[in-house]
Structure formats: C-alpha cells, structure tokens
Amino acid sequence: MVFKHQDQGRNAEVSAASRYTRTTIALHWIVAGAILFLMAHGWYLDGVPRGTPARSIVVNLHKSIGVTAGLVIVVLLWWRTRHPAPAFPNTMPRWETRLARWAHAALYACMLIMPLSGYLASNFSKYGIKYFGLVRLSPWGTDDKSIYAALSGAHVVTSYVFVALIAAHVLAVLKHVLVDRDATLRRMLPRMRSLK
C-alpha cells in the first residue's frame, strides 16, 4: 500500500503546511514505541524456557500488547488513507523521494504482517490469547503445529526485515538532520510552543 503525498511541486518551501497532522504524529510515535518494545520483548521471550510459568506470563503479555498495537496500527493506516502525507522537501532529489515512498510502503506492510501473523499463529495453537490476563480469546482455529510454525516463522522473518527497514529509516532521518540540515524530522515532531 503506497500512500500518496500532496504534490506541492519541486520548488515548494518547507512550511507549516508541510507538517503531518497532530493525530498522525501521535499515532506514529505510539506505534513506533509499541513496535520497538514488542521486538525487544519478542527476542527476550525467546530466552525464557518453555513449559515454565514465567514463559506463559511473558508470552501472553507479548500477545496482549501485540493485539493492542495491531488495532492502533489499523487506526493509523485508516487515518493515513484520509490524510495524505505532506510533500517531501523540494531539496530532495527524485530518486530519494521514490525510495522514501517505497520504504514507507514496506514499513506499513511490515506493520500489518507482524501483528496479523502473530495473531493468526495464536489461533492455530491450543493456548489462544489471555488478553492482559483478563479476557481469554479462545483460538478459533485447530491446534495445527504446521500452520502455527508457518505463521510463527513469517512473524519472525518479518521482524528481521522490519528491523532492517527501521534502521534504514533512522539513518535516513539522521542524514536529513546532520547532512541535508532540512526540516524533514520536524514534520513528524510535535510543535513546541514558545515560552515568550
């Protein structure tokens, strides 16, 4: 899914109109925080021994936060389809804007695949999801180890692709801040009110 950017022309100046909406900014940082936490937490839970009470607690926390993050991601994607991103700075060459669009599309694809594959995998095991220990979301699929393994494998592989894309995204932001010295990062930061 490639989200369109408003076309302000190659010579458009960076202005207040080139900022993302407050809702987009809030959703972006909430989702980013949740994704980074879930990735670190997922790698941590790999080290927790299977068949122990501690693993059950850690896995269900991961699933619960993952389901919640998945719902927030759906809201973000819905919002983005109705609120196009502002045009890229006119200083960016065309190849860079094309690459940025494809990188963003790949990030959004990973945002969908990660929680969806995890949720589906949970429904092909006998455990299901205990949502924050409060509500049991019983599995609607059969206890099928081969389907579970395929979905779980997709979940893990996507996490590595996602990490590579996030690293590239952060490096691109650093390039804009340190090399290009443009306002690209400020477009996704909340406005700071003057203290005067």
C-alpha positions in Angstrom: 0.0 0.0 0.0 1.6 3.3 -1.1 0.3 6.4 0.4 0.2 9.4 -1.8 1.9 12.7 -0.8 0.4 16.0 -1.6 2.2 17.4 -4.7 3.4 20.9 -3.8 5.9 20.9 -6.6 9.7 20.6 -6.6 10.2 24.2 -5.6 7.7 24.4 -2.7 9.1 25.8 0.5 9.0 23.8 3.8 6.3 25.5 5.8 3.6 24.8 8.4 1.5 23.3 5.6 4.2 20.6 5.2 3.8 19.2 8.6 1.9 16.0 9.4 -1.3 16.3 11.4 -1.2 16.1 15.2 -3.1 12.8 15.0 -0.6 11.4 12.6 2.3 12.5 14.7 0.7 11.0 17.9 -0.1 7.7 16.2 3.3 7.5 14.6 5.1 7.8 17.9 2.7 5.5 19.8 3.1 2.8 17.1 6.9 3.3 16.9 7.2 2.9 20.7 5.0 -0.2 20.7 6.9 -1.8 17.8 10.3 -1.3 19.4 9.1 -2.6 22.7 7.5 -5.7 21.1 10.6 -6.5 19.1 12.9 -6.3 22.2 10.3 -8.2 24.2 9.9 -10.9 21.5 13.7 -11.5 21.4 13.7 -11.6 25.3 10.9 -14.2 25.4 12.9 -16.5 23.1 15.3 -16.9 26.1 12.6 -17.8 28.6 12.4 -21.6 29.0 9.4 -23.3 27.5 6.9 -25.0 29.9 7.6 -22.6 32.7 5.0 -20.2 34.4 7.3 -17.3 33.5 7.1 -18.0 29.8 3.3 -18.1 29.9 3.2 -14.7 31.5 5.8 -13.2 29.1 4.1 -14.7 26.0 0.7 -13.5 27.0 2.0 -10.0 27.7 3.6 -10.0 24.2 0.4 -11.2 22.6 -1.7 -8.7 24.5 0.4 -5.7 23.6 0.7 -7.1 20.1 -3.1 -7.2 19.6 -3.4 -3.7 21.0 -0.6 -2.4 18.8 -2.3 -4.1 15.8 -5.5 -2.2 16.5 -3.7 1.1 16.8 -1.8 0.3 13.5 -5.2 -0.3 11.8 -6.3 3.2 13.1 -3.1 4.7 11.8 -3.5 3.2 8.4 -7.1 4.2 8.2 -6.1 7.8 9.2 -3.3 7.9 6.6 -5.6 6.9 3.8 -7.7 10.0 4.6 -4.9 12.4 5.4 -2.1 12.3 2.8 1.4 13.0 3.9 2.8 16.4 3.1 5.1 16.8 0.1 8.7 16.0 0.6 11.1 18.9 0.9 11.9 20.4 -2.5 15.6 19.8 -1.8 15.2 16.0 -2.0 16.1 14.5 -5.4 13.5 12.5 -7.2 15.3 9.2 -6.6 15.3 9.8 -2.9 11.6 10.7 -2.8 10.8 7.5 -4.8 13.0 5.4 -2.4 11.3 7.0 0.6 7.8 6.2 -0.7 8.8 2.6 -1.3 10.5 2.3 2.1 7.4 3.8 3.8 5.2 1.3 2.0 7.4 -1.6 3.1 7.3 -0.3 6.7 3.5 -0.2 6.6 3.4 -3.7 5.1 5.6 -5.0 8.0 3.3 -3.1 10.4 0.4 -5.2 9.1 2.2 -8.6 8.7 3.8 -8.6 12.2 0.6 -8.4 14.3 -1.5 -10.3 11.9 0.9 -13.3 11.6 1.3 -13.3 15.4 -2.5 -13.2 16.0 -3.2 -15.9 13.4 -0.4 -18.1 14.8 -2.1 -17.9 18.3 -5.3 -19.2 16.8 -3.6 -22.3 15.5 -2.4 -23.4 18.9 -4.3 -24.7 21.9 -3.3 -21.7 24.0 -5.0 -18.7 22.3 -4.6 -15.4 23.9 -5.2 -14.3 27.5 -5.7 -10.6 26.9 -3.7 -8.9 29.8 -4.8 -11.9 31.9 -8.4 -10.5 31.9 -10.1 -11.9 28.9 -9.5 -15.3 27.2 -9.6 -15.1 23.4 -10.1 -18.7 22.6 -8.5 -20.0 19.4 -10.9 -20.2 16.5 -8.5 -22.5 14.5 -7.4 -26.0 15.0 -4.4 -26.9 17.1 -2.2 -27.4 14.0 1.6 -27.4 14.5 2.4 -27.0 10.8 0.2 -23.9 10.3 1.4 -22.5 13.6 5.0 -23.0 12.6 4.5 -21.3 9.2 2.7 -18.3 10.7 5.2 -18.1 13.5 8.0 -18.3 11.0 6.5 -15.4 9.0 6.3 -13.4 12.2 10.0 -14.0 13.0 11.2 -13.4 9.4 9.2 -10.2 9.2 10.7 -9.0 12.4 14.2 -9.1 10.8 13.0 -7.3 7.7 11.3 -4.8 9.9 14.5 -4.2 11.9 16.4 -3.5 8.7 13.8 -1.1 7.4 13.6 0.7 10.8 17.4 1.0 10.8 17.3 2.4 7.3 14.5 4.8 8.3 16.5 6.1 11.3 19.7 6.5 9.1 17.7 8.5 6.6 16.3 10.7 9.3 19.9 11.3 10.6 21.0 12.1 7.1 18.3 14.8 6.8 19.2 16.2 10.2 23.0 16.1 10.0 23.9 16.2 6.3 20.9 17.9 4.5 20.0 20.0 7.5 16.4 20.3 6.3 13.1 20.2 8.2 12.2 16.6 7.4 12.3 15.4 11.0 10.4 18.5 12.3 7.5 17.5 10.2 6.9 14.5 12.5 7.6 16.2 15.8 5.0 18.0 17.9 5.1 21.7 17.7 6.9 23.3 20.7 5.1 26.4 22.0 7.2 29.5 22.5 7.9 30.3 26.2 7.6 34.1 25.5 
